[in-house]
Amino acid sequence: MTLRQINITFGGDPVEVTAELVTEHFAIAPSIGREENGNLIMNRDLSLTHIPTGGAFPMPWWSESTDAIRALARELEALPIAWETFTPEDARKPDVLPQVRAAYQSANEAWTATDPAFTIHI
């Protein structure tokens, strides 16, 4: 396991965290939340973070294990997507979302990524 300092984005602000580097463009990082007083806190939950943007990919119910998150990172990395220059605008391209859904399904066939509310939030 390789640990690395990365910036994740929360509310538009970059937050430096220690994350597990899974692939060149994806890491497992702690989820960030905000207390009622406005202070940022690290949650116990994990997120799959796109390193170049600091954005988190949605976590399905089966992702409670780090092995499942690692599998998803590898499936996403293998897609023919230029992850090093990927932006939120790219996430809205009609050819990208089906590929990402397929990667989620490949990572765990028990989870069906057909929910119309499924979007990429980075």
C-alpha positions, 0 to 999 in steps of 0.5 A: 500500500502506497500512501500519498498526500493529495488535495481533495475538494470540499465545498470548493476548497482544497483539503490536504489528506493522506490517501492510499494511492490505488492507480495513477489517477485514483486514491482512497481518501477519507471523506470530509464533512462540515460540523455545525460550527463550520469546521471541516472534519474527516469522517470514518467513511472512505471516498474514491478520489480522482487525484487530478481534480480532488473530486470524489466518485459516488460510493455504492452500497457495496463499497464498504470494503477497501477491496471493493473500492480498489476494484472500482479504481482499477476498473475506472483507470482501465477506461479509455478516458484521459483521466489526467485532464478529466474535468467536471465538464467531461463528466457530462459528455454523453459517451462518458457516463455509460463507460463509468456505469459499466466500470461500476458494474464490472467492479461488482455485478451485485450493484446495478448502476442503472439509477437515473440519479447516478452522476459523477460529482467532481 
